[in-house]
Amino acid sequence: MSDVRYLSSFNLLLLSPDEDLRREIAGFLGPFGYRVTSMSDGMEGLERIRTDPPDLVISDVALPPLSGFELCQSVKQDPALKNTPVILVASSYYQVDEKVQALSVGADDIIYRPVHGGELRARVRASLRLKAYTQQILDDRQRFEELVGKRSRELEQTTMGVVAALEKAVSMNDEDSGAHIRRVCEYSALLAGELGLEAVVVERIRHYASLHDVGKVGLPDAILKKRGKLTNDEFEEMKHHTTFGYELLSAANVHDIARNIALAHHEWYNGRGYPDGLEADQIPLEARIVTLADVYDAMTTVRCYKAAMPPLEAAGLIVRASGTQFDPTIVRVFMKHHGGFMEIRNRFRDEPLQELSRGT
């Protein structure tokens, strides 16, 4: 009896139109400390379950005006009640169809008349224990998810600090990088949005496009700030900024989108880019987007080694490079929204690099 007393604080709801059955079951359970509330009407019982949920329901299959099966199904389909154990009482052990129907509506157990007191108590105890274990698992899962969420936010904050530092390093390495980075981020977000990408992906591309040239921190100033065309050897060394950037962002555990952009924003759609000679869909979409945004801005901006190209002339060159350097689909979106590019170019024409909005 002491084992059963452990469960004596539980409230049970007993539903049956049969007064003798209600009295019998209450007699089996009451002396063992279970608090049993009895009702004869199924609709009233269901309302009671919803307004004052019991720890366990025992329901006669023959329950008016809805059957015990219907009551059980209503309970199990309610997200707030689905973990409430329901034990059905059937007319006879030999009614196999009742057992099948009980399982199909989600009943936790089924017992048969005549009810045996010891069996009833054992099944009630087992159902309540299973509910307690299930609730413990759900509680542990919620605590785990909260902990993971907290750790993820902390990691994201740390990562964003690293990203901000990398952005600053890039801007210090090139006097023109501030406005350039701003424009490339906004151009990339415009393209991503018009391509129909999810809002969260658009914001990630907007943010991480700022790191497309982060690998240049590993290159000497003699190459970065050289006035005039690079030699073949210098250009080969310049190519390493893609892999430098990828390795740097990987070490900092920055999002894959950032890594892909840094590594593949000089790949060409026809496979003649670098560092890996990827082509078409082998190139991550985010890198294909930033490729066009970066090249357009480079062409339309004054650099230490060249003059700025008029925007319409730059747009014409991009169209001519559709299918070779650039993804044709992205080029079509670019041309459709070139006015948006012009607006962004004017808005960030002379703006120095500020802290970029933090994406996710």
C-alpha positions in Angstrom: 0.0 0.0 0.0 2.9 2.4 0.7 3.8 2.3 -3.0 0.3 3.5 -3.9 0.3 6.2 -1.3 3.1 7.9 -3.2 0.3 8.8 -5.8 -2.4 9.8 -3.3 -2.3 13.5 -4.2 -3.8 12.9 -7.6 -7.3 14.0 -8.7 -9.2 11.6 -10.9 -12.4 12.2 -12.9 -14.7 9.2 -13.2 -17.4 9.3 -16.0 -20.2 6.8 -16.3 -24.0 6.8 -16.4 -23.9 3.6 -14.3 -24.1 4.6 -10.7 -23.1 1.2 -9.5 -19.9 1.3 -11.6 -19.1 4.8 -10.3 -19.5 3.6 -6.7 -17.5 0.5 -7.3 -14.5 2.2 -8.9 -14.5 5.0 -6.3 -14.5 2.3 -3.7 -11.5 0.7 -5.3 -9.5 3.9 -5.4 -10.7 6.2 -2.6 -9.2 4.1 0.3 -5.9 4.4 -1.4 -5.9 8.2 -1.2 -7.0 9.0 -4.8 -9.5 11.9 -4.9 -12.2 10.7 -7.2 -14.8 13.1 -8.7 -17.8 11.2 -10.4 -20.0 12.5 -13.2 -22.7 10.8 -15.4 -22.8 13.1 -18.4 -20.2 13.1 -21.1 -20.5 16.7 -22.2 -20.5 18.0 -18.7 -17.5 15.8 -18.0 -15.6 17.1 -21.1 -16.3 20.7 -20.0 -15.0 19.8 -16.5 -11.8 18.4 -18.0 -11.2 21.6 -20.0 -11.9 24.0 -17.2 -10.4 22.0 -14.3 -8.1 19.4 -15.8 -7.8 16.2 -13.7 -4.6 14.2 -13.4 -6.4 11.2 -15.0 -9.7 10.3 -16.6 -11.6 7.1 -16.2 -14.5 6.9 -18.7 -17.1 4.4 -19.4 -17.3 3.5 -23.1 -21.1 3.8 -22.9 -21.2 7.4 -22.0 -24.1 9.7 -23.1 -24.5 11.9 -25.0 -21.1 11.2 -26.5 -19.3 7.9 -26.2 -16.1 7.4 -24.2 -14.3 7.0 -27.4 -15.5 10.5 -28.6 -14.6 12.0 -25.3 -11.1 10.5 -25.3 -10.5 11.7 -28.9 -11.6 15.3 -27.9 -9.1 15.2 -25.0 -6.2 13.9 -27.0 -6.7 16.4 -29.8 -6.6 19.3 -27.4 -2.9 20.4 -27.2 -3.5 21.6 -23.6 -4.9 18.2 -22.6 -3.2 15.6 -24.8 -1.0 14.3 -22.0 -3.9 13.7 -19.7 -4.2 9.9 -19.3 -7.5 8.4 -20.3 -8.5 4.9 -19.2 -11.6 3.5 -20.9 -13.9 0.9 -19.3 -15.4 -1.5 -21.8 -18.3 -3.9 -21.5 -16.5 -7.1 -22.2 -13.0 -8.4 -22.7 -14.3 -10.3 -25.8 -15.2 -7.1 -27.6 -12.1 -6.8 -29.7 -13.4 -3.9 -31.8 -13.7 -1.8 -28.6 -10.0 -2.4 -27.9 -9.1 -1.4 -31.4 -11.2 1.7 -31.3 -9.7 2.7 -27.9 -6.2 2.5 -29.3 -7.2 4.5 -32.4 -8.6 7.4 -30.4 -5.4 7.5 -28.2 -6.6 5.9 -25.0 -3.8 5.2 -22.6 -5.4 2.0 -21.4 -8.6 0.0 -21.4 -10.1 -2.3 -18.7 -13.1 -4.5 -18.8 -16.1 -5.2 -16.7 -16.3 -6.7 -14.2 -13.6 -4.4 -12.9 -10.9 -5.9 -10.7 -9.7 -3.5 -8.0 -6.1 -4.6 -8.0 -5.8 -4.4 -11.8 -7.5 -1.0 -11.8 -5.1 0.5 -9.3 -2.1 -1.0 -11.1 -3.2 0.5 -14.4 -4.0 3.9 -12.8 -0.6 3.9 -11.1 1.2 3.0 -14.4 -0.7 5.7 -16.4 0.1 8.4 -13.8 3.7 7.4 -13.7 4.0 7.5 -17.5 2.4 10.9 -17.5 5.0 12.1 -14.8 7.9 10.7 -16.8 6.5 12.3 -20.0 6.1 15.6 -18.3 9.6 15.4 -16.9 11.0 14.8 -20.4 9.0 17.8 -21.8 10.3 20.0 -18.9 13.9 18.8 -19.5 13.5 19.5 -23.2 12.2 23.0 -22.6 15.1 23.7 -20.2 17.5 22.3 -22.7 16.1 24.4 -25.6 16.2 27.5 -23.4 19.9 26.7 -22.5 20.7 26.1 -26.2 19.0 29.4 -27.1 20.9 31.3 -24.5 24.2 29.8 -25.5 23.4 30.4 -29.2 22.7 34.1 -28.5 25.9 34.4 -26.5 27.9 32.7 -29.4 26.2 35.0 -31.9 27.1 38.1 -29.9 30.7 36.9 -29.7 30.7 36.1 -33.4 29.2 39.5 -34.3 32.0 41.1 -32.2 34.5 39.2 -34.3 32.7 40.2 -37.5 32.8 43.9 -36.5 36.5 43.7 -35.8 37.1 42.1 -39.2 35.0 44.8 -40.9 37.1 47.4 -39.2 40.3 45.7 -40.2 39.1 45.8 -43.9 38.1 49.4 -43.7 41.5 50.4 -42.2 43.3 48.6 -45.0 41.6 50.6 -47.8 40.5 54.2 -47.6 37.7 53.5 -50.2 36.3 50.4 -48.4 33.8 52.1 -46.2 31.2 53.3 -48.8 32.1 50.3 -51.0 31.2 47.8 -48.3 27.9 49.7 -47.6 26.9 49.7 -51.2 27.9 46.1 -51.9 25.8 45.0 -48.8 22.8 47.0 -50.0 23.1 45.9 -53.7 23.4 42.3 -52.5 20.3 42.5 -50.3 18.3 44.1 -53.1 19.2 41.3 -55.5 18.5 38.6 -52.9 15.1 40.0 -52.0 14.1 40.3 -55.7 15.2 36.7 -56.2 12.6 35.7 -53.7 14.9 34.5 -50.9 13.5 34.3 -47.4 13.8 37.5 -45.3 16.2 35.9 -42.9 18.5 34.8 -45.7 18.3 38.3 -47.3 19.4 39.9 -44.0 22.3 37.4 -43.7 23.5 38.2 -47.2 23.1 42.0 -46.5 25.2 41.6 -43.4 27.9 39.1 -44.5 28.5 40.7 -47.9 30.5 43.1 -45.8 33.1 40.4 -45.4 33.6 39.5 -49.0 37.1 40.9 -49.1 38.1 40.2 -45.5 40.9 38.0 -46.7 42.7 41.1 -47.9 44.0 41.7 -44.4 46.5 38.9 -45.2 47.9 40.7 -48.2 50.7 43.3 -48.3 49.9 47.0 -48.8 52.3 47.0 -51.8 49.6 44.9 -53.6 46.5 46.4 -52.1 47.4 50.0 -52.8 49.4 49.7 -55.9 48.7 52.3 -58.5 48.4 50.6 -61.8 48.0 47.1 -63.1 49.2 44.2 -61.0 51.9 41.9 -62.4 51.0 38.3 -63.0 52.8 37.3 -59.8 51.0 40.0 -57.8 47.7 39.0 -59.2 48.3 35.4 -58.3 49.0 36.5 -54.7 45.9 38.7 -54.8 43.8 35.6 -55.5 44.7 34.2 -52.1 42.5 36.7 -50.4 39.5 34.4 -51.1 41.0 31.4 -49.3 42.5 33.7 -46.6 39.0 35.1 -46.0 37.4 31.6 -45.9 40.0 30.3 -43.4 39.7 33.4 -41.2 35.9 33.2 -41.1 36.0 29.5 -40.5 38.3 30.0 -37.5 35.9 32.6 -36.2 33.0 30.2 -36.7 31.1 32.8 -38.7 28.0 31.6 -40.6 28.4 29.5 -43.8 26.9 32.3 -45.9 29.8 34.5 -44.9 32.4 31.8 -45.7 30.8 31.1 -49.1 30.8 34.7 -50.0 34.5 35.2 -49.0 35.6 32.1 -50.8 33.6 32.2 -54.0 32.8 35.8 -54.9 35.5 35.7 -57.7 34.2 32.5 -59.2 32.7 32.9 -62.7 29.5 31.4 -63.9 31.4 29.7 -66.8 33.9 28.2 -64.5 36.8 30.5 -65.4 37.0 32.3 -62.0 39.0 31.5 -58.9 40.0 29.9 -56.5 38.3 26.6 -57.5 37.0 27.1 -61.0 33.4 26.4 -59.9 30.6 27.0 -62.5 26.9 27.7 -62.5 25.0 26.2 -59.6 28.3 24.9 -58.1 28.8 28.4 -56.9 26.7 29.2 -53.8 23.9 31.6 -54.7 25.0 34.2 -52.1 28.4 34.3 -53.8 26.9 34.7 -57.2 24.9 37.6 -55.9 27.8 39.4 -54.2 29.9 38.8 -57.3 27.7 41.1 -59.4 27.2 43.6 -56.6 31.0 43.8 -56.0 31.9 44.1 -59.7 29.3 46.8 -60.4 30.5 48.9 -57.5 34.1 48.5 -58.5 33.4 49.6 -62.0 31.4 52.7 -60.9 33.8 53.8 -58.2 37.0 55.8 -58.3 39.9 53.7 -57.2 43.6 54.6 -56.8 44.3 52.8 -60.0 41.3 53.9 -62.2 38.5 56.3 -62.8 34.9 55.6 -62.2 32.8 54.2 -65.1 29.3 55.7 -65.8 26.6 53.4 -64.3 24.8 52.7 -67.6 28.1 51.8 -69.2 28.9 49.4 -66.3 25.4 47.9 -66.6 26.0 47.3 -70.2 29.2 45.4 -69.5 27.5 43.3 -66.9 24.8 42.4 -69.4 27.4 41.4 -71.9 29.1 39.2 -69.3 25.8 37.4 -68.5 26.4 33.6 -68.7 30.2 34.1 -68.6 31.1 36.0 -65.4 27.6 36.4 -64.0 24.5 34.3 -63.4 22.0 35.2 -66.2 19.1 35.1 -63.7 20.8 37.5 -61.4 21.7 39.8 -64.3 18.0 39.9 -65.4 17.0 40.9 -61.8 19.8 43.5 -61.8 18.7 45.1 -65.0 15.0 45.2 -63.9 16.1 47.0 -60.7 19.0 49.1 -61.9 17.2 52.1 -60.7 17.4 50.7 -57.1 21.1 50.3 -57.6 21.4 54.0 -58.6 19.4 55.0 -55.5 21.8 53.0 -53.3 24.8 54.4 -55.1 23.7 57.9 -54.5 22.7 57.3 -50.9 26.0 55.8 -49.9 28.3 57.8 -52.3 30.6 59.4 -49.7 29.5 57.7 -46.4 32.3 56.3 -44.4 32.1 52.9 -42.9 29.8 52.8 -39.9 28.9 49.8 -37.8 26.7 47.7 -40.0 23.3 46.5 -38.8 23.8 43.1 -37.1 22.1 40.3 -39.0 21.4 36.8 -37.8 
